[in-house]
Amino acid sequence: MRPMHLLTRSVCAAVLAVIALLLPLRPAIAAEYTDLWVTPGEDAWGVNFVQWDSIIYATFFIYGPDNKPTWYGAVMSRDGSGNFAGTLYTNQGTYFALPWNPADIAGPPAGTASFRPSTTNNYQGTLIYTVNGVGTVTKSVQRFNDHPPIPLAGSYYGGEVVAYSGCKNSVNNNSYTDSFPLTVTQTASSLTLVFTYEGLKATCTMSGTLTQNGLLYSVSTASYTCTDGLSTTAAMSNIKQTAMGIEGQFSAPDTNGDQCQEDTRFSAARK
């Protein structure tokens, strides 16, 4: 654990115990699925997800029996298992070349829709929708990737919440927070994050091969080294550009002999 490199075990345990009482780690925030979702190899159809907390509003661009565009929408709510389900609607309105007439609006229920996210990542899932009187469609979908890379490089300032678990010495199963300047370097195939931690008085560098899935980036195996002596690997995920900067998370095994697992969530604003 990074704090253990700088403080004695007993002092660090006391500090972390106080922080845990004052600033308990919140449960992991559920994944956010706003994006364009498609089925690979099936061009020209898809579904847009816009998520507000536990609700996804989905707009489908699909085709009717005449192969012409057909408009459907769905409002799906998240259940206790993390899946979404709700009502499918068919919509119609004023011809686009005419002045809008509210009397033309119609959106009666047309069936049901559901989205089951993958249990191993948040960029794949299963979309199922039923149109009354027509039938049920099941699609394996993923975030759309056929677009230019999203730029992340720059200088930021932010904070993180860190949790340690699975430690042989249970006193080290704890959490803490820290703040940092962050420098991000990005190429077509790699991502490097340099955290200069103010509380730990250490600089940590994470670097590896970049994978893009829709609005999200990941690095499955990143080198993870710190100026206090830490040297291990980490899995970086859910890294994304935000309106103000960048956010993401990573997990890593500890190398101080206590077999701790580190799980970190971070967010930073662009300078």
C-alpha positions in Angstrom: 0.0 0.0 0.0 1.3 3.4 -0.9 0.7 5.0 2.6 2.7 2.1 4.3 5.8 3.2 2.4 5.7 6.6 4.2 4.4 6.0 7.7 4.9 3.3 10.3 2.3 0.6 10.3 0.8 1.6 13.7 0.7 5.3 12.9 -0.8 4.7 9.5 -3.5 2.4 10.9 -4.5 5.0 13.4 -4.7 7.7 10.8 -6.7 5.6 8.5 -9.1 4.5 11.3 -9.9 8.2 12.0 -10.4 8.9 8.2 -12.6 5.9 7.9 -14.9 7.2 10.7 -15.1 10.7 9.3 -15.1 10.0 5.6 -16.4 6.4 5.0 -16.0 5.1 1.5 -19.2 5.3 -0.5 -20.4 2.1 -2.3 -19.1 1.9 -5.8 -21.3 4.0 -8.1 -23.2 2.0 -10.7 -21.9 2.2 -14.3 -23.1 5.0 -16.5 -24.4 3.8 -19.9 -25.0 7.0 -21.9 -23.6 6.2 -25.4 -24.5 5.0 -28.9 -24.9 1.2 -28.8 -24.7 -1.1 -31.9 -24.3 -4.7 -33.0 -21.0 -5.2 -34.8 -21.5 -6.2 -38.4 -25.0 -4.8 -38.5 -24.5 -1.3 -39.9 -27.2 1.4 -40.0 -29.2 0.4 -37.0 -28.6 1.1 -33.3 -29.9 2.6 -30.1 -29.0 5.7 -28.2 -28.9 5.5 -24.4 -29.2 8.7 -22.3 -29.1 7.8 -18.6 -30.4 9.9 -15.7 -29.3 8.1 -12.5 -31.4 4.9 -12.5 -33.4 5.5 -15.7 -32.3 5.1 -19.3 -34.2 6.8 -22.1 -33.5 4.8 -25.3 -34.2 5.9 -28.9 -34.0 3.2 -31.5 -33.2 3.8 -35.2 -34.5 0.6 -36.7 -36.5 -0.3 -39.8 -40.0 -1.6 -40.6 -41.2 -4.4 -42.9 -40.8 -2.0 -45.8 -37.1 -1.4 -44.9 -37.9 2.2 -44.1 -36.9 4.0 -40.8 -39.2 3.2 -37.9 -39.2 5.3 -34.7 -39.4 3.8 -31.2 -38.4 5.0 -27.8 -38.2 3.3 -24.4 -38.0 4.4 -20.8 -36.2 1.7 -18.7 -35.6 1.7 -14.9 -32.8 -0.1 -13.1 -33.7 -3.0 -10.8 -31.9 -4.3 -7.8 -29.7 -6.6 -10.1 -28.4 -3.7 -12.2 -30.6 -4.5 -15.2 -33.0 -2.1 -16.9 -36.5 -2.7 -18.1 -39.5 -0.6 -19.1 -42.1 0.3 -21.7 -41.5 0.6 -25.5 -43.3 3.5 -27.3 -44.0 4.2 -30.9 -43.9 7.9 -31.8 -45.2 10.2 -34.5 -45.4 13.9 -35.0 -45.6 16.7 -37.6 -43.9 16.3 -40.9 -40.4 18.0 -40.5 -40.9 20.4 -43.4 -44.0 21.9 -41.8 -44.5 24.1 -38.8 -44.8 21.9 -35.6 -48.3 21.0 -34.6 -48.7 19.7 -31.1 -51.9 18.0 -32.1 -49.9 15.6 -34.3 -47.9 14.1 -31.4 -48.7 10.5 -30.5 -46.7 8.1 -28.5 -48.7 5.1 -27.4 -47.1 2.1 -25.7 -45.9 -0.4 -28.3 -44.4 -3.2 -26.1 -41.5 -3.6 -23.7 -37.7 -3.1 -23.7 -34.9 -4.3 -21.5 -31.1 -3.9 -21.3 -28.9 -6.3 -19.4 -25.3 -5.0 -19.0 -22.4 -7.4 -19.1 -21.4 -8.7 -15.7 -17.7 -8.3 -16.6 -17.6 -4.8 -18.2 -19.8 -1.8 -18.9 -19.3 -1.6 -22.6 -21.3 -4.7 -23.7 -24.7 -6.0 -23.0 -28.0 -7.6 -24.2 -30.8 -5.5 -25.6 -34.3 -7.2 -25.8 -37.4 -5.5 -27.1 -40.9 -6.7 -27.9 -43.2 -5.0 -30.3 -46.8 -6.0 -29.6 -48.3 -8.1 -32.4 -44.9 -8.4 -34.2 -42.4 -10.3 -32.0 -39.3 -10.1 -29.8 -35.8 -9.1 -30.9 -32.7 -10.0 -28.9 -29.4 -8.3 -29.7 -25.9 -8.4 -28.3 -24.8 -4.8 -28.3 -21.7 -2.8 -27.5 -20.7 0.8 -27.4 -20.0 2.3 -30.8 -16.2 2.6 -31.6 -16.0 3.8 -35.2 -15.1 7.4 -34.4 -11.9 9.4 -33.8 -10.1 9.0 -30.4 -11.4 11.2 -27.6 -8.5 13.5 -26.4 -7.6 13.2 -22.7 -4.0 14.6 -22.7 -3.5 17.7 -20.5 -2.9 19.0 -17.0 -5.5 18.5 -14.3 -6.0 18.9 -10.6 -8.2 16.4 -8.7 -8.8 13.9 -5.9 -9.3 10.2 -5.3 -10.9 7.8 -2.9 -8.8 4.6 -2.2 -9.9 1.4 -0.6 -7.7 -1.5 0.5 -9.2 -5.0 1.0 -8.1 -8.6 1.4 -5.1 -7.7 3.6 -3.5 -10.4 5.7 -3.4 -7.9 8.5 -7.0 -6.8 8.8 -6.1 -3.4 10.3 -4.9 -2.5 6.8 -8.4 -3.0 5.3 -9.3 0.6 5.2 -9.7 3.7 3.0 -8.3 7.2 2.6 -8.5 10.2 0.3 -5.8 12.3 -1.4 -5.5 15.2 -3.9 -3.0 15.7 -6.7 -1.9 17.5 -9.8 -2.4 15.0 -12.7 -0.6 15.0 -16.0 -2.0 12.9 -18.8 -0.1 11.9 -22.0 -2.0 10.1 -24.8 -0.9 8.6 -28.1 -3.0 6.6 -30.6 -2.1 3.4 -28.7 -1.0 4.4 -25.2 -2.1 6.3 -22.1 0.2 7.6 -19.3 -1.1 9.2 -16.0 1.2 10.9 -13.6 -0.3 11.6 -10.1 1.7 13.9 -7.8 0.1 13.1 -4.5 0.1 15.9 -2.0 -0.7 13.9 1.1 1.6 11.0 0.3 4.4 13.2 -0.9 5.0 10.8 -3.8 4.6 10.7 -7.5 3.0 7.7 -9.1 3.0 6.8 -12.9 0.6 4.5 -14.6 1.1 3.6 -18.3 0.0 1.0 -20.8 -1.8 0.1 -24.0 -5.0 2.0 -24.6 -8.3 0.4 -25.6 -11.4 2.6 -26.5 -15.0 1.4 -26.0 -17.4 4.2 -27.0 -16.9 7.1 -24.6 -14.7 5.0 -22.3 -11.0 4.1 -22.2 -9.3 1.2 -20.5 -5.8 -0.2 -20.0 -6.0 -3.9 -19.1 -2.4 -4.1 -17.8 -0.7 -0.8 -16.8 2.8 -0.5 -15.2 2.3 1.2 -11.8 5.4 2.7 -10.2 5.8 5.3 -7.4 8.8 7.3 -6.2 8.3 5.8 -2.7 9.3 2.4 -4.1 6.0 0.8 -5.2 6.3 -1.2 -8.4 3.4 -3.3 -9.6 0.7 -3.5 -12.3 -2.8 -2.1 -12.4 -6.0 -2.5 -14.4 -7.4 0.9 -15.4 -11.1 1.2 -16.5 -14.0 3.6 -17.0 -11.6 6.4 -18.0 -13.5 9.2 -19.7 -13.5 12.8 -20.7 -16.0 14.9 -18.6 -17.3 18.4 -19.1 -14.7 19.6 -16.6 -11.9 17.2 -17.1 -11.3 13.5 -16.6 -12.4 10.6 -14.3 -11.7 6.9 -14.0 -10.7 4.1 -11.7 -8.0 1.5 -11.3 -7.3 -1.6 -9.2 -3.9 -3.2 -8.3 -2.4 -5.8 -6.1 -0.2 -4.5 -3.3 3.5 -5.4 -3.1 4.3 -4.7 0.6 3.8 -8.3 1.5 0.4 -7.9 3.0 -1.5 -9.1 -0.1 -3.8 -6.0 -0.1 -6.0 -5.2 -3.1 -6.1 -1.5 -4.0 -9.2 0.0 -5.6 -9.2 3.7 -6.5 -11.7 6.1 -8.0 -10.5 9.5 -9.2 -11.7 12.6 -10.8 -9.9 15.8 -11.9 -10.6 19.2 -13.4 -8.6 20.5 -16.3 -6.3 23.4 -15.4 
